[in-house]
Amino acid sequence: MILPTASSPGWPLAVAAALAYLVPVFMGRQVSGRAQRLAMTPGWLLHALALAAGVLGSTPHFGFAPALSMTLWLVLATYAVEHQVLPQMQSRGAVVGMAILAALVVLAAAVFPGLALQERSSPWLALHLTLGIASYGLIAAAVVHAWLMGRAEQRIRQAEQVPGRLPLLALERLTFRFITAGFILLSATLAEGWLFGEQLYGHAPRWDHKNVFSLLAWLTIAVLLVGRARFGWRGRKARRVLYAGAALLLLAYVGSRFVLEVVLGRSA
């Protein structure tokens, strides 16, 4: 097993970010949602600095934990921007949950920084990682919105009136916009990986676990979009298919790299 060390890139920043993320968790229900979101800002900024230290430092690293860390950072950024455009988009439970997850993944990225990238100087690698992380972030944002949809449907079934919330249909349209954008970027990521695999990895594309799970995730999300367009899939059925596609996508890179880096203790 690869043992973590305190010399991992961005370690002090990661600890500071994790502690800052826990502030809104313990603020309690008496504070406003706006105050709770503002309390996450220092953690989000420190998180960005920790990511920059790991990826842009003298010895850049990347692996399953930095991928998760970047994904959640993008989800938080999306939520912050979205709330400025749509103030009705709010959920204290989602904020607390994302803050706890962010604290965990930012520490995980420092403990398990991944593989050193200094020998992989292909310009296609930066594009491949950018497209891949962006697709992860958009699909993850869709999952968060799907969870909010489930909460909204539950409130409707219980005849619970919550004024000022985003209407369910608007939330559903927003969720599928994230899914569509994520699917487009995932398609571009997979296409680049197959077309330029030798430049990226030093060998021709092959059917390893990462590629198999990536293709299965792509097919699952494609089925969801077709089902939505042709058969009007929505509600619980659509959420279940989305969750399945997101889980396969998580297994594709994060899962395969976790097994290699942590379980098997390999560095490449």
C-alpha positions in Angstrom: 0.0 0.0 0.0 1.1 3.6 -0.7 1.5 5.2 2.7 0.4 8.9 3.0 3.0 11.4 4.2 2.6 14.9 5.7 4.8 16.2 2.8 2.0 15.7 0.3 1.5 18.9 -1.8 -0.8 21.4 -0.2 -1.1 19.5 3.1 -1.3 22.6 5.4 -3.8 24.2 3.0 -5.9 21.1 3.0 -6.1 20.9 6.8 -7.1 24.6 6.9 -9.7 24.1 4.2 -11.2 21.1 6.0 -11.5 23.0 9.2 -13.0 26.0 7.4 -15.6 23.7 5.8 -16.7 22.5 9.2 -17.7 26.0 10.3 -21.1 26.0 8.5 -21.8 22.4 9.7 -21.8 23.5 13.3 -23.5 26.9 12.9 -26.9 25.4 13.7 -30.4 26.1 12.3 -30.8 29.5 13.9 -28.5 31.1 11.3 -29.8 32.1 7.9 -29.0 30.1 4.8 -27.1 33.1 3.4 -24.8 33.2 6.4 -24.3 29.5 6.1 -23.3 29.8 2.5 -21.0 32.7 3.2 -19.3 30.7 5.9 -18.3 28.1 3.3 -16.4 30.7 1.2 -13.1 30.6 3.2 -13.1 26.8 2.9 -13.8 27.0 -0.8 -10.9 29.5 -1.4 -8.5 27.4 0.7 -9.7 24.3 -1.2 -8.8 26.0 -4.5 -5.3 26.9 -3.2 -4.8 23.3 -2.0 -5.7 22.0 -5.4 -3.4 24.5 -7.1 -0.5 23.4 -4.8 -1.1 19.7 -5.8 -1.5 20.2 -9.5 0.6 23.2 -10.3 3.4 22.7 -7.8 7.0 21.8 -8.6 6.0 18.1 -8.8 2.4 18.0 -10.0 0.4 15.0 -8.9 -2.9 13.6 -9.9 -5.0 10.5 -8.8 -8.3 9.3 -7.5 -8.4 11.7 -4.5 -7.5 14.9 -6.4 -10.1 14.0 -9.0 -12.7 13.7 -6.3 -11.5 16.9 -4.7 -11.7 18.9 -7.9 -15.1 17.4 -8.7 -16.6 18.6 -5.4 -14.9 22.0 -5.7 -16.6 22.4 -9.1 -20.0 21.4 -7.6 -19.6 24.0 -4.8 -18.6 26.6 -7.4 -21.7 25.7 -9.5 -24.0 25.9 -6.5 -22.6 29.3 -5.5 -23.0 30.8 -9.0 -26.4 29.1 -9.4 -27.7 30.6 -6.2 -26.8 34.1 -7.4 -28.9 33.5 -10.5 -31.6 31.5 -8.8 -32.0 32.6 -5.2 -34.8 30.0 -4.8 -32.2 27.3 -5.2 -31.5 26.5 -1.6 -31.2 23.6 0.8 -29.6 23.7 4.2 -29.2 19.9 4.1 -27.4 20.0 0.8 -25.0 22.8 2.0 -24.1 20.8 5.2 -23.7 17.6 3.2 -21.4 19.2 0.6 -19.4 20.9 3.4 -18.7 17.6 5.1 -17.9 15.8 1.9 -15.6 18.7 0.8 -13.7 18.5 4.2 -13.2 14.8 3.7 -12.1 14.9 0.0 -9.7 17.8 0.5 -7.9 15.9 3.2 -8.0 12.7 1.1 -6.3 14.6 -1.8 -3.5 15.6 0.5 -3.1 12.1 2.0 -3.2 10.4 -1.4 -1.9 13.0 -3.9 -1.7 10.3 -6.7 0.9 9.8 -9.5 3.6 12.4 -10.3 2.9 13.9 -13.7 6.3 15.3 -14.6 7.1 12.7 -17.2 3.7 13.1 -19.0 4.2 16.3 -20.8 1.8 15.7 -23.7 -0.4 18.8 -24.3 -3.3 16.3 -24.8 -3.0 15.2 -21.2 -4.0 18.6 -19.7 -7.0 18.8 -22.1 -8.0 15.2 -21.3 -7.9 15.8 -17.5 -9.8 19.1 -17.9 -12.5 17.6 -19.9 -12.8 14.6 -17.6 -13.0 16.6 -14.4 -15.5 19.0 -16.0 -17.7 16.1 -17.0 -17.4 14.6 -13.5 -18.3 18.0 -12.0 -21.4 18.5 -14.2 -22.7 14.9 -13.6 -22.1 15.4 -9.9 -24.0 18.6 -9.9 -26.8 16.8 -11.7 -26.8 14.2 -9.0 -27.2 16.9 -6.3 -30.0 18.5 -8.2 -31.7 15.1 -8.7 -31.5 14.6 -4.9 -33.2 18.1 -4.5 -35.8 16.9 -6.9 -36.5 13.9 -4.8 -36.9 16.1 -1.7 -39.2 18.4 -3.6 -41.4 15.5 -4.8 -41.5 14.2 -1.2 -42.8 17.6 0.0 -45.4 17.6 -2.7 -46.7 14.1 -1.7 -46.8 15.3 1.9 -48.7 18.5 0.9 -45.9 20.5 2.5 -45.9 24.1 1.4 -42.5 25.8 1.3 -42.7 29.3 -0.1 -39.9 30.7 -2.3 -38.6 27.4 -3.5 -37.7 26.7 -7.1 -40.6 24.9 -8.9 -40.2 21.2 -9.4 -40.4 21.5 -13.2 -37.8 24.2 -13.3 -35.5 22.1 -11.1 -36.1 19.1 -13.4 -35.1 21.1 -16.5 -32.0 22.4 -14.8 -31.0 18.9 -13.8 -31.2 17.6 -17.3 -29.2 20.6 -18.6 -26.4 19.5 -16.3 -26.8 15.9 -17.5 -26.7 17.0 -21.2 -23.6 19.2 -20.7 -21.9 16.5 -18.7 -22.7 13.9 -21.3 -21.2 16.1 -24.1 -18.0 16.6 -22.1 -17.8 13.0 -21.3 -18.2 12.1 -24.9 -15.3 14.5 -25.8 -13.2 13.0 -23.0 -13.7 9.4 -24.3 -13.2 10.4 -27.9 -9.9 12.1 -27.1 -8.8 9.1 -25.0 -9.3 6.7 -27.9 -7.9 9.0 -30.6 -4.8 10.1 -28.7 -4.4 7.3 -26.2 -0.8 6.6 -27.3 0.3 10.2 -26.7 -1.6 10.3 -23.4 -0.6 7.0 -21.8 2.3 5.7 -24.0 0.3 2.8 -25.4 -2.7 2.2 -27.6 -6.2 2.3 -26.0 -7.2 -0.9 -24.3 -10.2 -2.4 -22.6 -9.1 -2.0 -19.0 -11.4 -1.4 -16.1 -11.4 2.4 -16.5 -12.4 2.3 -20.2 -15.1 -0.4 -19.6 -16.7 1.5 -16.8 -16.4 4.8 -18.7 -18.2 3.3 -21.7 -20.9 1.8 -19.5 -21.4 5.2 -17.8 -21.6 6.9 -21.2 -24.2 4.3 -22.4 -26.3 4.7 -19.2 -26.4 8.4 -19.5 -27.2 8.2 -23.2 -30.1 5.8 -22.4 -31.3 8.4 -19.9 -31.3 11.2 -22.4 -33.0 9.1 -25.1 -35.6 7.9 -22.6 -36.2 11.5 -21.6 -36.6 12.7 -25.2 -38.5 9.8 -26.6 -40.5 8.4 -23.6 -40.7 11.3 -21.2 -38.7 9.7 -18.4 -38.8 11.7 -15.3 -39.1 11.5 -11.5 -37.9 8.4 -9.7 -37.1 6.4 -12.9 -34.9 9.2 -14.3 -33.1 9.6 -11.0 -32.3 6.0 -10.7 -30.8 5.8 -14.1 -28.8 9.0 -13.4 -27.5 7.5 -10.1 -26.5 4.3 -11.9 -24.6 6.3 -14.6 -22.9 8.5 -12.0 -21.8 5.4 -10.0 -20.3 3.8 -13.1 -18.5 7.0 -13.9 -17.2 7.1 -10.3 -15.9 3.6 -10.7 -14.3 4.3 -14.0 -11.4 6.6 -12.9 -11.7 7.1 -9.2 -12.5 3.4 -8.5 -9.8 2.0 -10.7 -7.2 4.4 -9.4 -8.2 3.8 -5.8 -7.6 0.1 -6.3 -4.2 0.6 -8.0 -2.9 3.3 -5.6 -4.3 2.1 -2.3 -5.4 -1.5 -2.4 -2.6 -2.8 -4.7 -0.1 -0.1 -3.8 1.1 0.6 -7.4 2.4 3.9 -8.5 1.6 3.5 -12.2 
